[in-house]
C-alpha cells in the first residue's frame, strides 16, 4: 500500500524495489489475510484506509533513525484473462502489470513488469545537494509461487530493463496463516539479494558527486537482506477490516553507504490500519 503522506525517514529508503512479496495478481500478504484457497482465482478489488506506523532503522535524514507516520493508504487489483494490474498493494512496486503464464493446483508462474519509486535527490534533504537524482526503475522478471498446505513459498527474479541501474534483484518468501475464530494470524519471512549494480545506482557515491558534497566516494556491493513480519486481521464488518503487524529485518550491506545519516544493522516496526473494501 502507498501512503499519501511520504516521510523523509526511510528504513532502506528508496530501495523498496528489492522486496517483492507478490503472488499472481494479488500480493501474498493479502492472500494469507483473506484465507483464500490454494491458488484460487484472484478477485478484483479496491480498498482505502487509514494507516499508522512506528519504525526504527537506518535513515538517510534522521540522526536517530526513528519515525512515525499517519496517512491514507490504498490498494487495488484488476484481473482479466490471466492478465492483471496491481496498484498500491503491500509490495515493492506501486504499479505492477503481469501475466499468469502457468497455473496448476499447487504452482503458479507469472511474468511481471513493475515500476518502482525513485530514489534520493536534492529534494530529499539538503545533505544531498550535489547528488544526481536516482530515477525509478522498470523491473522485468518472473515469480514462481508454490502452495504446500497452509504454507506459501514464492521466489522471484527481476532485472532493470530501463537501464538505470542495470541491476538484478532476487527474492524468496515463505508465508503461513492461522485462523482462530474471526481472527486471522499471518507470518512472513524472506530473503532478498540485490547485485552490486543495483546497489551502486541507488546507494553509491561517484567521484564527481564526492567532489561536490561531503560524502566519501563509495561503490555499492552485493547485499543480502532478511525481512520478517507477524500480523493479525479482524473483519469489523463485511467491508471494514482491522489489521496490525510487527516486522523486523536486517540492513546489512545496504547501510554501508555514506549516504545514510543513521546506520542500524536491524530495523523494527509496528503498524495498524482500518480499511474499507469496495
Buried (B, 14 or more C-beta within 10 A) or exposed (E): BBBEEEBEBBBBBBBBBBBBBBBBBBBBBBBBBBEBEBBEEBEBBBBBBEBBBBBBBBBBBBEEBBBEBEBEBBBBBBBEEBEBBBBBBBBBBBBBBBBBEEBEEEEBBBBBBBBBBBBBBEEBBEBBEBBBEBBBBBBBBBBBBBBEEEEBBBBBBBBBEBEBBBBBBBBBBBBBBEEEEEEBBBBBBBBBBBBBBBBBBBBBBBEEBBEEBEBEEBEBBEBEBBBBBBBBBEBEEEEBBBBBBBBBBBBEBBBBBBBBBBBBEBBBBBBBBBBBBE
